[in-house]
């Protein structure tokens, strides 16, 4: 396969074609279809028919004039994304080691050029602008807690800052002791001078009484009301007034307005790429100007790359779907098909949206919210005052009514009347223009409002049909709850996985083979424990959810998303025998869950609830990302880390229990308070099932405050029962052993635990615009497992029995041993490898893993066990962790056996041969 750094998209794996159903081409607003200078057909610019085909997945019955909320993604980019996803599904080891980082670097390089940054190291790719804000504001919180800032030092932001940014500032800065100053802005606006004047006043207020203004958070384009802010001038004023750092929240900027880092001069700058640059969610960038002050920036979700720089940290935050971050080259190819490229698109969008805004204002006898030069690809228009909009609730009612009754997607803004104003315009709509829009979309909106006015429609009297779209538990920002009624939309394109499960009998071997036919047939894939697997039927369900989002995102968000996530949470609740669905939160992966719990611990130290030196206890063999998270949150905040020694190979559970108890007793005797025990359910490398129920009992007996079980390999691999285990927190990935796609896991928080202070580190209304489809397919995974005799319990039992049998076969063939007794294995087992291979370091283990993959087509992780001083020279130092999943065959293990035997026969040693 060619490297993704040398091509805009991976080679096609499927034969998916653009939707042939083209929309009506009348009144298209994207200018000439060809350039006068173009004479060769292959150089012609994109035609209206081709644009319609690229966006053929949009609902043709809907006037979609709300691109600013959810963006849009053309079919060619969707297909590029699916190629990346299929490459991952086909051979995840090769994808991770050979393609992922090069592909992300390629995307970062393109972004660097787009924004005129000095160096690619200044560009990090993240999920969305919400995540970028969390990264910057988390650093500010550390500034207060580590006494680099003084309590009362200020952060300045605009009154019209986006809601999630305001919440992030409250969660990080206000809570840490900072003072927040909001810059009041009038609306409607007449000129930039109004903004500049108010901003200067706010800075003067921020510096009053000797305070320092540590950070200014400035929008480039405010969301609602929508106005282009004079960021260059505001940044210049910040420099003159001694503001420490400037963060520009430009969620709407790339593809919507001019972005040049050298001209703007901010310290930090973020923009989503799904809104106006045609990427799928979840992708944005965070620019961090090279400066000694920025070296402490870290991603809130801490994984293996912690400490290697933000760009590298952000490129791996646990196993998840990284395909959105890899399609930037494909997007660049798409925008080049338009006359003038992205600049031409921006200009035509601006000119057209202003034209349509004026048309609507004239039709309704109102006005624009600001002059045209203060608009980008969005404009605010006053709605007729007779509609009676008098609250935020009214705007939601009208937005819903327009969507459900008239097929118009458009956000509405409430502007409270000032004292003395009568019959003033209090409702404004924000309309967008993107390349797929037609003039008929705006006429449809105009006529809908005119009809409401003609009918004497009065918004406050309207009953809101969708009363339950709000999130019920605002304390847990990652905790999504009830949503409105479910609406089904038929499939709009043929998926890559057209499989319908048979319910009349258990699944056959041939059906299993079909479900996993996207796996590379040339590879013995005995490494399910690393990346998991997702069958075709579940992948098909994932794609259907993604298509619903792409088809009509407003309706998907308001009518389906929260209900779908609640259904997944209920499914998880039943799987793990939790007491209440409110104990279950859906997150990306176990790494994210660990960050949520340890983030709470950091605040406990900074707020004086914990004392410096209070401890966390964990096992020496804890997962690397977990150890880094402890370092990043607990240890940095002043905590003490206790690592319980772990002897490998393991002979019995009693060895582990005794070591754990001795460590707790020792610390208790010293007077140290153990605030948290973080215990694996199934250790990763080396892989051993730990006696978690007994270890939780020991923690209770010895007075440990809280117990968190990292069950990354739990659900689908071992029995998980919250009532029996009794932990305060438990997390498990669902992509590893429960057949879900990457990015879905859960965090269980026991109801009796006071977890009101638990928050997702990415603070938002929910978690920002991103791809939530993996969180919605848990019921589909259950349907898949129910096709097997005994369901998921039968799968676990057969996987365990098969992997033990294969482990014994391999150890017998090589004359070695197993790493633990069979009753301490799950669906994975550690098998000693011949000592003559000469594995003498972690680096050797990685080299041998690569050699097995590239030369023999065997995907298997290798563990290096450092020999003890008393052991003889020829002791086993390398162990293979072999997995078994439903798709595996005995030939996979024979292939591995024969490969190692060949290496031994050839006199292979790591030192000499690699």
Residue, then its C-alpha position, 0 to 999 in steps of 0.5 A: x500500500x502506498x503511504x498516505x503521506x504521498x497520496x490524497x486518499x488511500x486506494x479504493x477498497x470498495x466499489x461505492x459510487x456517488x449517489x446517482x439521484x441528482x437534485x434539480x439543477x435550477x437556480x444554482x448559486x455557484x457561478x459558471x461551471x467552467x472557466x473561460x480559460x479551460x479548453x481541456x475537459x479534464x481541467x473543467x471546474x465542477x458542474x452543478x450536476x456534479x455538485x448535486x451528486x456530491x451532496x446527493x445524500x442530503x434530504x432533497x425536501x429540506x432547505x438546508x440553510x444552516x451549514x454553520x451549525x453542522x457543516x457538510x461533507x461531499x460524497x468523494x470525501x465520505x468515500x475517502x474516509x471509508x477507504x481509511x476505515x476499511x484499511x484499518x478494519x482489514x489489518x489494524x496492526x499494519x494501519x497503526x504502525x505503517x500508515x496512521x502517523x504518516x497520514x496525520x502528519x500529511x494532514x497537519x502539513x496541509x493545514x500548516x500551509x492553509x493557515x500560513x503557520x511557521x512550522x508543522x509542529x505548531x499544528x495539532x489535530x483534535x476532534x473539534x474546537x471544544x477540545x482545543x478550548x479545553x487544552x488551552x484552558x486546562x493549561x490556565x487552570x494549572x497556572x492557578x493551581x501551581x501558583x504561577x497565576x494569582x487568584x483573581x487574575x483575569x480572563x477576558x472573553x466576548x459576551x457572544x462567546x460560544x456557549x461551550x467556551x463559556x462553560x469551559x472557562x467556568x469549568x477551568x478558570x473560574x473554578x481555579x480562582x480566576x476572574x472572568x470579564x465579559x466584553x459587552x457587545x451591542x447587537x445589531x452592530x454597525x461597525x468594528x469600532x463598537x467592538x474595539x471600544x468595548x474591548x478596550x474598556x474590558x481590558x482596563x477593567x481587567x487590569x484594575x486593582x493590579x490584576x493581570x489579564x492572563x488570557x484573552x479569548x476572542x472569537x474570529x466569527x461569533x456563532x450566534x449572533x454571527x459577526x466577523x470580529x476584527x481579530x487582528x486589531x484586538x490581538x494588537x491591542x492585547x499586546x499593547x495592554x500586556x495581556x499574557x496570551x491570546x486564544x482565538x476561537x475560530x470554530x467557523x473560520x477555515x473555508x469561511x474567512x481569511x486565516x493567516x497566523x502570521x498576520x493575526x499574531x495570536x498565541x493559540x488559534x483553533x478552527x473546525x474543519x467540518x463546518x466550512x472545509x468539507x471534512x466529516x466530523x470529528x476534525x479541527x486543528x489547534x495552532x500553538x505559536x512556538x513559545x516557551x510558555x506553550x511547552x506545558x500544553x497537553x491533551x486532556x486525554x492522556x495516552x502513551x505519547x504524553x510529554x512528546x509535544x501536543x501535536x504528537x499527544x493529540x495524534x494518539x489518544x487511545x484506540x478510536x476512529x482517526x479516519x476524519x483526521x486523514x481525509x484533509x488531502x481528499x478535501x483539498x482535492x475537492x475544493x480545487x475542483x472549484x474556480x478559485x479553490x477555497x478562496x473562490x468558494x468563500x467569496x461566492x458564499x459571502x456574496x450570495x448569503x449577503x444577497x439572500x439576506x437582503x432579499x429576506x430583510x426586504x421581504x419581511x420589512x426588517x434589517x441585517x444584523x450587521x453590515x455586509x463587510x462584517x459577514x462571512x458565509x453567514x448573515x443575521x436577518x431580523x424576523x417580523x416582530x409580530x412573531x412575538x419571540x420573547x425568550x430562548x425557549x421561543x427560538x427553539x420552538x420556532x426552529x423546531x416548527x420550521x424544521x418539522x412543518x416547512x422543511x427548513x433548517x435554520x437557527x433562531x436567535x433571541x435579542x432581548x429588547x432594551x429598556x424603552x424599546x417597543x415593537x422592536x425586532x427580537x428574533x433573528x435568523x442566521x442563514x448560511x450559504x454553501x456550494x450545495x445551496x440554491x436560491x429556492x432554499x431561501x425562497x422556501x424560508x421566506x415563504x414559510x415566514x410569510x405564511x406564519x405572519x399571514x396566519x397570525x402565528x404567535x410563537x409563545x403560544x406554540x407548544x414545543x412538541x419535543x419537550x425532552x430534547x434537553x440533557x437531563x444531567x447537566x453535572x455530567x457533561x459527557x452524560x447524554x440522556x433522553x431525546x425525542x421521538x425516533x424517526x426512521x429514514x430509509x437507506x440513501x446509498x448502498x453500504x459497503x456491508x449489506x448483511x441482514x442477520x438470520x434469526x432462525x438459527x445460530x450463525x454458521x461458519x460461512x456467515x462468520x467468514x462473510x461478517x469478517x471478509x473485510x479482514x486481510x485473508x493473508x494475515x493470521x490475526x491473533x491480536x484481537x486484544x489490541x484493536x478488536x474487530x467489528x463485523x460487517x453487520x455492525x459496520x453497516x449499522x454504523x454507516x446508516x447512522x452516519x448517513x442519517x447525520x449527513x442527510x439531515x443533521x438538525x433533525x438527527x441532533x434534536x430528534x435521534x441522537x440522545x435517544x440513541x445514546x440512551x438506548x446504548x446506555x441501557x444496553x450496557x447497564x443490562x450487560x454489566x448488571x448496573x443498578x441504574x442507567x444514570x450510572x452509565x456514561x458512553x465515552x470514546x475509550x477506556x483512556x478517556x474514562x481514566x482521564x475523567x476520574x483522575x481529572x476529578x482527583x486533580x481538582x481535589x488536590x487543588x481545592x484542598x480536599x486532598x493533602x499533598x502526599x495522599x496516594x493512588x495505588x496501582x499495579x506495576x503492570x498497569x497499562x502505559x496510558x493509565x500510568x501516564x494519566x496518573x502522572x499527568x493528573x495525580x502526581x502533578x497535583x501533589x499525589x504519591x504513587x504506589x506501584x504494587x510489584x507484579x511477578x510474571x509468570x504468575x502462578x496463582x491469584x493469591x500472589x497478587x492479593x498478598x502483594x497488594x495487601x502488603x502494599x496497602x498495610x505498609x502505607x497505612x502504617x506510615x499514616x498515608x491516606x490512599x485516595x484511589x486504587x486503580x486496578x486492571x481487570x485483565x492486564x494488557x501486557x502481560x495479560x492476566x485476569x486479576x482477582x478484582x472482586x477480592x482486591x476490591x474487598x481488600x481495599x474496603x478493609x484497608x480504608x481506600x477511599x475509592x476503587x476504579x477498575x480499568x476493565x479495558x478488556x472486560x466486556x465480552x472477554x470476562x464476566x463483568x457484574x457491577x453488583x458482584x465486583x463492587x467498585x466505585x468506577x469501572x470502564x471497558x472498551x466495547x471495540x475490543x471484545x464486544x464487536x463495536x467499532x472504535x470509538x466506544x467505551x463506557x464509564x460506570x460510576x456507582x450511584x452511591x458515590x458522590x460523583x457530582x464533581x465528575x466532568x468530561x474534560x472536553x466541556x460543552x453542551x454535550x461534547x461538541x460536534x463530532x461523529x457519535x455513530x459508534x456510540x449508537x451501535x451497541x444494540x447492533x453489537x448485541x444483535x450480532x452476539x445473539x446469533x451465537x449459541x449462548x450469546x456473549x457468554x457462549x462466545x467468551x467461554x469458547x474463546x477462552x477454551x480455544x485460546x488455552x488449547x492453542x497456547x498449550x499447543x504453541x508452548x509444547x511446540x517450542x518447549x516453553x511455558x504459559x504465562x499463567x494458569x488457564x483459570x487466570x486467562x480470558x480470551x488471551x494467553x501469554x506463551x513463552x517463546x524460544x530463548x534462542x531468539x535472543x529478545x533482550x529489550x522492549x525494542x527487540x520485542x517491537x522489532x520481532x513483532x514487526x518482523x512477524x507481521x511484515x515477513x510472515x503475515x502474523x499479527x501478534x504482540x510480543x512482551x519482553x520480560x526482564x530476567x531476574x539476577x538468579x535466572x540462568x542465561x537461557x531463560x525465556x525472556x519473550x512471551x507472545x500474547x495470543x488472542x482468540x475471537x470468533x473469526x479465528x481458525x486453528x491455521x492462524x496459530x499453526x502459521x505462527x508456530x511454523x514461523x517461529x520454528x523457521x526462525x529457530x531453524x534459521x538461527x535467527x536472533x534479534x541482535x544479529x538478524x534485525 
